[in-house]
Amino acid sequence: MLAVGCALLARQALELVGHFYYLPFIPAVMATAMLARRGATAAAVALSIAANVALVPRESHADTVANALLFTVVAWFVAEMCWRQRAAGARARALSRSLAQRNQMLDAILASAPIVTVDATGGVRFMSESARLILGAPSGRGPDASDRPMADFVPGFNLAEAGEDGGDRIWTGRRPDGTSYPLRIQLGVMPDNPDGDHATLSLTDLTQAQAADARARELHTQLNRVWRLNSLGEMAASLAHELNQPLSAAATYLHASQSEMERAGLMGQSVARSIDLAKSQLLRAGAIIKRMRELLAHESRSLGVESVGAMLADMHGVLGMLQREGKVIIEIDIDEADDHVRAERIQFQQAVLNLVRNAVEALKGQADGRVRITGRPVSDDLFEMCVEDSGPGIDAGELDTIFRPLMTTKASGMGLGLSVTRTIVESHGGTLNVARSELGGAAFSFSLMREGALEDV
């Protein structure tokens, strides 16, 4: 109404210089359309028509209606254009806000990502703060930072070699204090950039990754040493069991021979003494073997409280090596809400590693092979571990022999891996079982005592 009133006053003022009918009311409709919605605009059109009909005498009703209709069409068209202009302005403002938010996001990414832009000659044009931290460059622009060639920070760097290696090459960076570090550089070319930036370099400091690999190799070496010791113990126990019987039989035969010689009188006494000495040595050997078997069978292990998730986390490097070498996928799914068990850390890791290694070997030559390690509490006292694979599984005829020492289906195997694993599991108070896996292959499972279930065994 205010806009129509202002238009009416303007029309009255313009009457001094000429006759104006509907023309002064067009700005009123435009102003209403720019500030209000369709209802208010329609009201402004109606008020304009009413004011014009009241103030301007017409020759006939037809002339009045025709002029009113013409004004309505023109005014509504103008209003429609105003509404479209408002919508376009709203979209432009929304787009501007969206672009501002995206720019803020990109600025945050650039601030956190180690990015360097260089020109065609390898000179540094821009360096993010995280890249400066990696390269040891001072903050801010200047001759000591962004205006230097990239080769000053990474000796021997050039764009051609960086583009050819595809990010696989390990470069050696050197900081101002003289320390060197391994670095991976991924390159993206920006051709025909008017600002002079030719390529973007994404930097990755491999110091921690190589340290993690070194720790993984150290753990792998330690686990292999434990495996060899366990294997020797298992072999010794098997040999002790196998040798005990022939030694006992030999002692029996010597005893019988000694009895026969004693019947021969004086002539057999000398031979009987020799036989007696031989028999005593056989009995001594049998006693040694017996003590060895008792030591291996009743070895005392101190079981501490350990987290299954933490023990497996220490093995990520080793499992990653097996995954890469075997070209398989190793999945770990442990219920870490209450995964504290009673275990000897290295022995547990050795048992899991043996089972995973066997699973990976079973998947040799198979595409998309999967190995899954799961851990779940199954009762208040037991926590069950399972290692399963998507391989061919184990033949039913081999189920009775796979745990026997020195029994193997591998051409280069010793037949001690599963035997050692079973010994480790049994020393923890569990039983190693094998079944068919949901993945299609074999599933080896065993249980560990949960925290507080029993005293150390």
C-alpha positions as CSV (number, residue, x, y, z in Angstrom):
1,M,0.0,0.0,0.0
2,L,2.9,2.3,0.8
3,A,4.4,1.8,-2.7
4,V,1.0,2.5,-4.4
5,G,0.5,5.6,-2.3
6,C,3.9,6.9,-3.3
7,A,3.1,6.1,-6.9
8,L,-0.2,8.0,-6.6
9,L,1.6,11.1,-5.2
10,A,4.1,10.9,-8.0
11,R,1.3,10.7,-10.6
12,Q,-0.4,13.8,-9.1
13,A,2.9,15.6,-9.3
14,L,3.4,14.6,-12.9
15,E,0.0,15.9,-13.9
16,L,1.5,19.4,-13.9
17,V,3.5,18.5,-17.0
18,G,1.2,16.0,-18.8
19,H,-1.3,13.2,-18.4
20,F,0.0,10.0,-16.9
21,Y,-2.4,7.2,-16.2
22,Y,-1.0,3.8,-15.3
23,L,2.7,4.5,-15.9
24,P,3.6,5.8,-12.4
25,F,2.2,2.7,-10.8
26,I,4.6,0.3,-12.6
27,P,7.5,1.2,-10.2
28,A,5.1,0.6,-7.3
29,V,4.4,-2.9,-8.6
30,M,8.2,-3.5,-9.2
31,A,9.1,-2.4,-5.7
32,T,6.4,-4.6,-4.2
33,A,7.5,-7.6,-6.3
34,M,11.1,-7.1,-5.2
35,L,10.2,-6.9,-1.6
36,A,7.2,-9.1,-1.2
37,R,5.5,-12.2,-2.6
38,R,2.8,-12.7,-5.2
39,G,-0.2,-11.9,-3.0
40,A,1.2,-8.5,-2.0
41,T,2.0,-7.8,-5.7
42,A,-1.5,-8.7,-6.8
43,A,-2.9,-6.4,-4.1
44,A,-0.6,-3.6,-5.4
45,V,-1.9,-4.2,-9.0
46,A,-5.5,-4.1,-7.8
47,L,-5.0,-0.9,-5.8
48,S,-3.3,0.7,-8.7
49,I,-6.2,-0.1,-11.0
50,A,-8.7,1.1,-8.4
51,A,-6.8,4.4,-7.9
52,N,-6.6,5.0,-11.7
53,V,-10.3,4.2,-12.3
54,A,-11.3,6.6,-9.5
55,L,-9.1,9.5,-10.7
56,V,-9.3,9.2,-14.5
57,P,-12.6,9.6,-16.3
58,R,-13.0,7.2,-19.3
59,E,-15.2,7.4,-22.3
60,S,-16.7,4.0,-21.8
61,H,-16.5,1.0,-19.6
62,A,-14.8,-1.0,-22.4
63,D,-12.0,1.5,-22.5
64,T,-11.6,1.3,-18.7
65,V,-11.5,-2.5,-18.8
66,A,-9.1,-2.6,-21.7
67,N,-6.6,-0.3,-20.0
68,A,-6.9,-2.1,-16.7
69,L,-6.3,-5.5,-18.4
70,L,-3.3,-4.1,-20.4
71,F,-1.8,-2.7,-17.1
72,T,-2.4,-6.0,-15.4
73,V,-0.5,-7.9,-18.1
74,V,2.4,-5.5,-18.2
75,A,2.6,-5.1,-14.4
76,W,2.5,-8.9,-13.9
77,F,5.1,-9.4,-16.6
78,V,7.4,-6.9,-14.8
79,A,6.6,-8.5,-11.5
80,E,7.5,-11.9,-12.9
81,M,10.9,-10.6,-14.1
82,C,11.5,-9.1,-10.6
83,W,10.7,-12.4,-9.0
84,R,13.1,-14.2,-11.3
85,Q,15.7,-11.6,-10.5
86,R,15.1,-12.2,-6.8
87,A,15.5,-16.0,-7.3
88,A,18.6,-15.6,-9.3
89,G,20.1,-13.3,-6.6
90,A,19.2,-15.9,-3.9
91,R,20.9,-18.6,-6.0
92,A,23.9,-16.5,-6.5
93,R,24.2,-15.7,-2.8
94,A,23.8,-19.4,-2.0
95,L,26.4,-20.4,-4.6
96,S,28.7,-17.7,-3.2
97,R,28.3,-19.1,0.4
98,S,28.9,-22.6,-0.9
99,L,32.0,-21.5,-2.8
100,A,33.2,-19.7,0.3
101,Q,32.7,-22.9,2.4
102,R,34.5,-25.0,-0.2
103,N,37.3,-22.5,-0.3
104,Q,37.6,-22.7,3.5
105,M,37.6,-26.5,3.2
106,L,40.3,-26.5,0.5
107,D,42.3,-24.0,2.6
108,A,42.0,-26.4,5.6
109,I,43.0,-29.4,3.4
110,L,46.0,-27.4,2.0
111,A,47.0,-26.4,5.5
112,S,47.0,-30.0,6.7
113,A,48.3,-31.7,3.6
114,P,52.0,-31.6,2.6
115,I,51.6,-29.9,-0.8
116,V,54.3,-28.1,-2.8
117,T,53.7,-26.4,-6.2
118,V,56.6,-25.8,-8.5
119,D,57.2,-24.2,-11.9
120,A,58.5,-25.9,-15.0
121,T,62.1,-25.5,-13.9
122,G,61.4,-27.1,-10.5
123,G,61.4,-23.9,-8.5
124,V,59.1,-23.9,-5.5
125,R,56.1,-21.5,-5.9
126,F,54.0,-22.5,-2.9
127,M,54.6,-24.7,0.2
128,S,52.0,-25.7,2.8
129,E,52.8,-25.5,6.4
130,S,52.8,-29.3,6.8
131,A,55.2,-29.5,3.8
132,R,57.5,-27.0,5.4
133,L,57.6,-29.2,8.6
134,I,58.6,-32.2,6.5
135,L,61.2,-30.4,4.4
136,G,62.5,-28.3,7.3
137,A,61.8,-25.0,5.5
138,P,61.1,-21.9,7.6
139,S,57.6,-20.4,7.7
140,G,56.7,-17.5,5.4
141,R,57.8,-16.6,1.9
142,G,61.3,-15.6,1.1
143,P,64.5,-16.8,-0.4
144,D,64.9,-19.4,2.3
145,A,61.6,-21.1,1.5
146,S,59.3,-20.6,-1.5
147,D,61.8,-19.1,-4.0
148,R,64.3,-22.0,-3.8
149,P,64.5,-25.0,-6.2
150,M,63.0,-28.2,-4.9
151,A,66.4,-29.9,-5.4
152,D,67.7,-27.9,-2.4
153,F,65.3,-29.8,-0.2
154,V,65.5,-33.1,-2.0
155,P,68.9,-33.6,-3.6
156,G,68.7,-34.9,-7.2
157,F,65.1,-34.1,-7.6
158,N,63.8,-33.3,-11.1
159,L,60.3,-33.2,-12.6
160,A,61.0,-35.7,-15.3
161,E,62.1,-38.5,-13.0
162,A,59.3,-37.7,-10.5
163,G,56.8,-38.1,-13.3
164,E,58.2,-41.3,-14.7
165,D,58.3,-43.2,-11.4
166,G,54.7,-42.6,-10.7
167,G,55.3,-42.1,-6.9
168,D,57.0,-45.5,-6.4
169,R,60.5,-44.1,-6.0
170,I,61.8,-43.4,-2.5
171,W,63.6,-40.1,-2.5
172,T,66.0,-38.9,0.2
173,G,65.3,-35.5,1.6
174,R,67.8,-33.4,3.6
175,R,66.8,-30.8,6.2
176,P,68.9,-27.7,6.9
177,D,70.4,-29.4,10.0
178,G,71.9,-32.2,7.8
179,T,69.5,-35.0,8.8
180,S,68.2,-37.1,5.9
181,Y,64.9,-38.9,5.7
182,P,63.0,-41.1,3.2
183,L,60.3,-39.3,1.2
184,R,57.7,-40.3,-1.4
185,I,56.7,-37.7,-4.0
186,Q,53.5,-37.9,-6.1
187,L,53.3,-35.5,-9.0
188,G,50.4,-33.9,-10.7
189,V,51.0,-31.7,-13.8
190,M,49.0,-28.5,-14.4
191,P,49.7,-27.6,-18.0
192,D,49.1,-24.1,-19.4
193,N,48.6,-22.5,-16.0
194,P,48.8,-18.7,-16.4
195,D,50.1,-18.2,-12.8
196,G,53.3,-20.1,-13.6
197,D,52.5,-23.2,-11.4
198,H,53.5,-26.2,-13.5
199,A,53.1,-29.2,-11.1
200,T,51.8,-30.1,-7.7
201,L,53.8,-32.3,-5.4
202,S,52.2,-34.4,-2.7
203,L,54.8,-35.3,-0.1
204,T,54.8,-38.4,2.3
205,D,57.4,-38.7,5.0
206,L,58.2,-42.4,5.2
207,T,60.3,-42.2,8.4
208,Q,57.5,-43.6,10.6
209,A,56.4,-46.1,8.0
210,Q,59.9,-47.5,7.6
211,A,60.3,-47.6,11.4
212,A,57.1,-49.6,11.6
213,D,58.4,-52.0,9.0
214,A,61.6,-52.4,10.9
215,R,59.6,-53.2,14.1
216,A,57.5,-55.6,12.1
217,R,60.6,-57.3,10.7
218,E,62.0,-57.5,14.3
219,L,58.9,-59.1,15.6
220,H,58.8,-61.5,12.7
221,T,62.4,-62.5,13.4
222,Q,61.5,-62.9,17.1
223,L,58.5,-65.0,16.3
224,N,60.5,-67.1,13.9
225,R,63.1,-67.7,16.6
226,V,60.4,-68.8,19.0
227,W,58.9,-71.1,16.3
228,R,62.3,-72.7,15.8
229,L,62.7,-73.3,19.5
230,N,59.2,-74.7,19.8
231,S,59.8,-76.8,16.7
232,L,62.9,-78.2,18.2
233,G,61.1,-79.0,21.4
234,E,58.3,-80.7,19.6
235,M,60.8,-82.7,17.5
236,A,62.7,-83.6,20.7
237,A,59.5,-84.8,22.3
238,S,58.7,-86.9,19.3
239,L,62.1,-88.4,19.1
240,A,62.1,-89.1,22.8
241,H,58.8,-91.0,22.4
242,E,60.1,-92.9,19.3
243,L,63.5,-93.8,20.8
244,N,62.3,-94.8,24.2
245,Q,60.7,-98.0,22.8
246,P,63.8,-99.4,21.0
247,L,66.1,-98.5,23.9
248,S,63.8,-100.4,26.3
249,A,63.8,-103.4,23.9
250,A,67.6,-103.3,23.6
251,A,67.9,-103.2,27.4
252,T,65.6,-106.2,27.7
253,Y,67.7,-108.2,25.1
254,L,70.9,-107.3,26.9
255,H,69.5,-108.4,30.2
256,A,68.5,-111.7,28.6
257,S,72.0,-112.1,27.1
258,Q,73.5,-111.4,30.5
259,S,71.4,-114.1,32.1
260,E,72.6,-116.6,29.5
261,M,76.2,-115.6,30.0
262,E,76.0,-116.1,33.7
263,R,75.0,-119.7,33.1
264,A,78.2,-120.3,31.2
265,G,80.2,-119.9,34.4
266,L,83.7,-118.3,34.5
267,M,84.0,-118.1,30.8
268,G,80.9,-115.9,30.5
269,Q,81.7,-113.6,33.4
270,S,83.9,-111.2,31.4
271,V,81.3,-110.9,28.6
272,A,78.5,-110.5,31.2
273,R,80.3,-107.5,32.7
274,S,80.6,-105.9,29.3
275,I,76.9,-106.5,28.7
276,D,76.1,-105.1,32.1
277,L,78.0,-101.9,31.3
278,A,76.1,-101.6,27.9
279,K,72.8,-102.1,29.7
280,S,73.6,-99.4,32.3
281,Q,74.3,-97.0,29.5
282,L,71.0,-97.9,27.7
283,L,69.2,-97.3,31.0
284,R,71.0,-94.0,31.5
285,A,69.9,-92.9,27.9
286,G,66.4,-93.9,28.7
287,A,66.4,-91.9,31.9
288,I,67.7,-88.8,30.0
289,I,64.9,-89.2,27.4
290,K,62.4,-89.6,30.2
291,R,63.5,-86.4,31.9
292,M,63.4,-84.6,28.5
293,R,59.8,-85.7,28.0
294,E,58.8,-84.7,31.5
295,L,60.4,-81.3,31.0
296,L,58.7,-80.7,27.7
297,A,55.3,-82.0,28.9
298,H,55.3,-80.0,32.1
299,E,57.0,-76.8,31.0
300,S,55.9,-74.0,33.3
301,R,54.6,-71.0,31.5
302,S,53.7,-67.7,33.2
303,L,50.4,-66.5,31.8
304,G,49.8,-62.8,32.2
305,V,46.7,-60.7,31.5
306,E,46.9,-59.5,27.9
307,S,44.5,-57.7,25.5
308,V,43.8,-59.8,22.3
309,G,43.4,-56.6,20.3
310,A,46.7,-55.2,21.5
311,M,48.6,-58.4,20.8
312,L,47.2,-58.5,17.3
313,A,47.9,-54.8,16.8
314,D,51.6,-55.5,17.4
315,M,51.3,-58.0,14.5
316,H,49.9,-55.6,11.9
317,G,53.3,-55.2,10.3
318,V,53.9,-59.0,10.1
319,L,50.4,-59.7,8.9
320,G,50.8,-56.9,6.3
321,M,54.0,-58.6,5.0
322,L,52.1,-61.9,4.7
323,Q,49.2,-60.1,3.0
324,R,51.5,-58.5,0.4
325,E,53.6,-61.6,-0.2
326,G,50.6,-63.9,-0.5
327,K,48.4,-61.4,-2.4
328,V,45.5,-62.0,-0.1
329,I,43.2,-60.0,2.1
330,I,43.6,-60.5,5.9
331,E,40.7,-59.3,7.9
332,I,40.8,-58.8,11.7
333,D,37.5,-58.7,13.7
334,I,38.1,-58.7,17.4
335,D,35.5,-57.8,20.0
336,E,37.7,-55.4,22.0
337,A,35.0,-54.5,24.5
338,D,36.2,-57.2,26.9
339,D,39.1,-59.0,25.2
340,H,41.5,-59.4,28.2
341,V,42.7,-63.0,28.5
342,R,45.4,-65.0,30.2
343,A,48.2,-65.6,27.7
344,E,51.9,-65.5,27.1
345,R,52.2,-62.7,24.5
346,I,54.9,-64.1,22.2
347,Q,53.5,-67.7,22.3
348,F,50.0,-66.4,21.5
349,Q,51.3,-64.4,18.6
350,Q,53.3,-67.3,17.4
351,A,50.2,-69.6,17.4
352,V,48.2,-67.0,15.5
353,L,51.0,-66.4,13.0
354,N,51.4,-70.1,12.3
355,L,47.6,-70.4,11.6
356,V,47.6,-67.3,9.4
357,R,50.7,-68.5,7.5
358,N,49.1,-71.9,6.8
359,A,45.9,-70.1,5.6
360,V,47.9,-67.9,3.3
361,E,49.8,-70.9,1.9
362,A,46.5,-72.7,1.4
363,L,45.3,-69.7,-0.8
364,K,48.4,-69.8,-3.0
365,G,47.5,-69.3,-6.7
366,Q,43.9,-68.4,-5.8
367,A,42.5,-65.0,-6.8
368,D,40.7,-62.8,-4.2
369,G,41.9,-65.0,-1.3
370,R,40.6,-64.0,2.1
371,V,41.9,-64.8,5.6
372,R,39.7,-63.8,8.6
373,I,40.9,-63.6,12.2
374,T,38.0,-63.3,14.7
375,G,37.8,-63.2,18.5
376,R,34.7,-63.3,20.7
377,P,33.9,-64.0,24.3
378,V,31.9,-67.2,24.4
379,S,31.3,-67.4,28.1
380,D,32.3,-65.8,31.4
381,D,35.5,-67.9,31.4
382,L,36.4,-68.3,27.7
383,F,37.4,-66.1,24.8
384,E,37.4,-67.9,21.4
385,M,39.8,-67.2,18.6
386,C,39.3,-68.4,15.0
387,V,41.5,-68.2,11.9
388,E,39.7,-69.2,8.7
389,D,40.3,-68.9,5.0
390,S,38.5,-69.1,1.7
391,G,40.8,-71.9,0.4
392,P,40.0,-75.5,-0.6
393,G,39.8,-76.7,3.0
394,I,41.2,-79.9,4.4
395,D,40.3,-83.3,3.2
396,A,38.4,-85.5,5.6
397,G,41.1,-88.2,5.4
398,E,43.7,-85.7,6.7
399,L,41.8,-84.5,9.7
400,D,43.2,-87.2,12.0
401,T,46.9,-86.6,11.0
402,I,47.3,-82.8,10.5
403,F,48.3,-82.3,14.1
404,R,50.8,-85.1,14.3
405,P,54.4,-84.1,14.5
406,L,56.5,-84.6,11.3
407,M,53.3,-85.1,9.3
408,T,52.9,-82.7,6.3
409,T,51.4,-82.5,2.9
410,K,53.9,-79.8,1.8
411,A,57.0,-80.7,-0.2
412,S,59.3,-78.5,1.8
413,G,57.4,-78.7,5.1
414,M,58.6,-80.2,8.4
415,G,55.2,-81.1,9.7
416,L,55.7,-79.1,12.9
417,G,53.6,-75.9,12.4
418,L,50.2,-77.2,13.5
419,S,51.9,-79.5,16.1
420,V,53.7,-76.6,17.7
421,T,50.5,-74.5,17.5
422,R,48.5,-77.2,19.3
423,T,51.2,-77.4,22.0
424,I,51.1,-73.7,22.5
425,V,47.3,-73.7,22.7
426,E,47.3,-76.7,25.2
427,S,49.9,-74.9,27.4
428,H,47.3,-72.1,27.6
429,G,44.6,-74.5,28.8
430,G,42.8,-74.7,25.4
431,T,42.2,-77.2,22.6
432,L,42.9,-76.5,18.9
433,N,40.0,-77.5,16.7
434,V,39.5,-77.5,12.9
435,A,36.2,-77.3,11.0
436,R,34.7,-76.1,7.7
437,S,34.8,-72.3,7.4
438,E,31.9,-70.1,6.1
439,L,34.4,-68.7,3.7
440,G,34.8,-72.1,2.1
441,G,38.1,-73.2,3.5
442,A,39.4,-74.4,6.9
443,A,38.6,-72.7,10.2
444,F,41.0,-73.3,13.1
445,S,39.7,-72.3,16.5
446,F,40.8,-72.4,20.1
447,S,39.8,-70.8,23.4
448,L,41.7,-68.8,26.0
449,M,40.9,-68.2,29.6
450,R,39.5,-64.8,30.2
451,E,40.9,-62.5,32.9
452,G,40.3,-63.8,36.3
453,A,39.1,-67.2,35.1
454,L,41.9,-69.2,36.7
455,E,45.2,-68.6,38.5
456,D,48.4,-68.8,36.5
457,V,49.0,-72.3,35.1
